[in-house]
Amino acid sequence: HFIAGIFPSAAKLPLKRNQVTANALAVLQKVGQELVDSKRKELESLPDGGADELLGKDLLSILLRSNMKEATSQMMTDEEVIAQIITFVIAGHDTTSASTAWTLYALAKNPEIQRKLQEELLAFPHDSPTLDDLNNMTYLDWVIKESFRRHPGAHALQRTPASDEIIPLSEPIIDKNGKEINEILLKAGETIFVSIAAFNWSTNYWGPDAHEFRPERWANPPEESSVIPHVFANLMTFFFGPRACIGWRFALAETKAILFVLLRAFDFGIDPQMTVKTKSVIATRPIVGGQETLGTRLPLIVKTRSSKAG
């Protein structure tokens, strides 16, 4: 994928990986078209193109209903609608599940932080908090922010400009000839990779302990981090601008809800001898060192809080 991002023609080579990718995309397109056709017929059969009170508010219904209200020239094609569905399914599911796994990993590696978070969660009087309740849990908020900073869902994104652009640099760099460079010319069609991890882990923005998992830093975030382009908490995790993650608020709420349920019921630990590495497969996933052939996985030791037995 990295090579194909730089040399698009590489994606057309008769390689096994390219064929597997093409087959998977074909299945996604087929299923996506079936979903769109079925939902559109359902919407068109209802008064006024499907009033909100007559149909569920699932993402596909909302997307199609909104699209049907647009002027013909502004409507998305079926291909564009299907692309949005694929984005919801892959980006929404994969990145959130990976982020939750990395958060549990960080808590398993830091039992004192886990204990402090559990105390806050267990202090809540019942098992059905509202979103406002979750957002008012200060230490849970700090843990989530720190996890999204230390373990972003994707380590990098690529962007390809439609026109020539001049990118100013925050600090000048010196090239191999000793010339000072203050901006970079990016031509239309060229691909650049933007490192999310470089921003999230930079000691320039987060201090000398930037590579440590320390939720308390969010009690008073470094002022230097405020210059990072973001949609959430001075972090590049959800990117920024018009192409930022459209579901970042949902991802945040979902992760908080999952942790609320799990950490009130279980303690999480980890084998101290196990080495965990990262592998980027759309989302940044964990793999166990020495067991790479087993694929992405993250074995944790789980014990119920009542019996302390696994």
Phi, psi and omega in degrees: 000323179296314180295318180296331178293329180270320179240088185307329182296340180296334180290346181262358179292146183284062180258154181300318182296320179295323179292319178298317179297316180297319179294319180296318179296323179297319178295316179299318179296317181296311180295320179299318179294321178296319178296316180296314181298316182294315182290324179296318178299320179296318179294316183292339180278350182263155178301142177058033177072015177102082179292149183305322185285349182259352185219150180299160182259041175290162186300319182294317179299315181297318181296313182291320181297318178296319181294323181291338180275348181284156172298150184308319182291340183258354183288144174283147174284166177302322180299320179289322178296315180298321178299322178293322179298314179300321178297316179301314186290308185285304184294318183291314184283308187296313184291322180292318179295320178294318180297321178296317179299316180294326178294316178296324176298313181297321179289323178294326179283342184231076186300330180290322176294319178299316180298318181295321178292319179298322178300318179294316182292321181288341178286344179289137192287344180211180188264007185232070180288150173277172177298322177298321178300314180297319181291339180271000178272100190300311185289326174300318178297318179296317181297317180297313180300316181292323178293317178293332176285310185283331182229072180297148182302327175224138182281337182202158175230155176246147180224143179232114183287147178276344179219165178299138181225148173249119184258114178286147179261142179292329177223142179293152175238158180251124180280181186294343179266005180083009180273136178280131180243128181246352179206160181235131176273122178245119183272153179304134179091346177282144182255134175239151176251127180256118183276111176290318181299322181300321178288315185292335184251005185292127176290340177295328182260327189245003177091175185295341180259027184302333182271001178265153176268103185222091182302332183297343179299338183279355172293330179208078184302144180302135180300329181298333183288345183293343181277351181288129176299136186196165167244350183211122166054036179060025182248147176273001187308318180259015182062207184198171177078192184295342179252025174292164179301122183284344183249024187295325180293320178294318179300319179296313181295318181297316180296319178298318181295318180297314180295324178302313182291311186293316187281343172282339184253333189226155167255142181242131177229179182210148176294117183296342179274350184276136176257127180251128179244173179250149175220125182270110175230081193066288173271161177275111187251156178273144170226153181267128179301132182086352180231033184300329182291345179277356178085189182287129181195158180213085180292127176236156176267118185245127178232138176291143184288334183285314185259344185060024178246142186285000000 
